[in-house]
Amino acid sequence: MRFIHTSDWHLGRLFYGEYLTDEQAHILYQFVDLVRDVKPDAVVIAGDIYDRGVPPTAAVELLDEILSRILLDCQTPVIAIAGNHDSPERIGFGNKLLARQGLHVVGPLTGTYQPVTLTDEHGPVYFVPLTYAEPSTVRLNLAAEEANDHTAAMACHIRHATASIPDGARTVAVAHAFITGGEPSESERPLSVGGSSMVSSALFSPFHYTALGHLHRPQAVGAPNIRYSGSLMKYSFAEAGHKKGVYVVEMDKAGAVQIETVELKPRRDVRCIKGMFQDLLQGPKGNENKEDYILAELHDTLPVLDALGQLRAIYPNVLSIDPRYRASGGEINGAAVDHRKLTEKDLFAAFAEQMTGNALSADQAAALETVLEELIREGRDE
């Protein structure tokens, strides 16, 4: 049994105010070519097909085109689940009818769905779609009062979904969850506050392979056969060093798997450039693409007038400037703090130091405090 594991397409994603639909289409056409070449028995999409519950029209049209090519042109079944970004009801609409055409999309959690069974020369393989569901949803729909957190809810979900599978059968779990030990990325939406969203990888040990979605970095968690395929493309500058792609999984008659990573190439990469402003104005080096999505980290000692505008004359898709001005000792200031947590006094002091390279003196700090107190009093009197 051969299948392709992918996830986290996030169709309709905005990146610094720009829709990425054309970039996503470029990669998905490569994906369709891969399906045509590999001729898998199935394509598995482990959630977050869309970036939000009500996706833009262009994203819906792109998904329709890609699924049509996979199902009709490549004659390849698709097994997909809803992720935390998707609307389960919209994703799962018409599932009973579409399943007859090979499109198995599990949206809302119900107590009635069955595993998707595909057969090769060695017999059946049971794909178990564990669509994303909050613990409260599991408690309600599966009558599982013990589902008080994500781990307990997933355990109930697995127990219910595998009840009809024969002992010793080959099984593949398809889940959207945050597995303990997984390495998150900046572009993911938290499943819950704190650590209650974590799910133990031990829950998936009975499966011969687990196709995971949610974390955007490709990785194995807990065991080599429990894997996140990662997101379709880079959705933050923190992911600039990631290599995005999909897994081609080959399962033998005993359920042992061989996993091949296939990288997908974007039309425009997401990357960071660093250095002195005048050096960055020299343009791309080697095989670098000037059309890439760029974050520019400036190491100058003083602010640069219209740095964004000047750099865009060289790199049209510079999206952000990160000024890390050199202090008087020559060291580069560290990453910026969260300015929303600073007081007005701290904000002004940080700004003054960034502009001048020197911290406020005691007299200057006292004068600033006096001015701020006067402004506060005036505000109260209005």
Protein Blocks (a to p, Z undefined) as FASTA:
>chain_A
ZZdddehklgoiaeehiafklmmmmmmmmmmmmmmmnopabdcdeejkbfbfbdcfklmm
mmmmmmmmmmmmnopacdddddfkbcfklmmgoklmmmmnopacdfbdcfkbccdddddf
kbccdddddddddfklmmmmnopaklmbfklmmmmmmmmmmmmpcehiacddddddddeh
iacdfkbccfbgcjllpccfklmmmpmbdcdehiacdcdehiaklccebjfbdcbfklmm
pccddddddddfkopacddddddddfbdcdddeddfklmmnopehjbcfkbccddddfbf
bdcehklmmmmmmmmmbcbdcdddddfkopacdddddfklpcfklmmmmmmmmmnopacd
fklmmmmmmmmmmmmmmmmmZZ
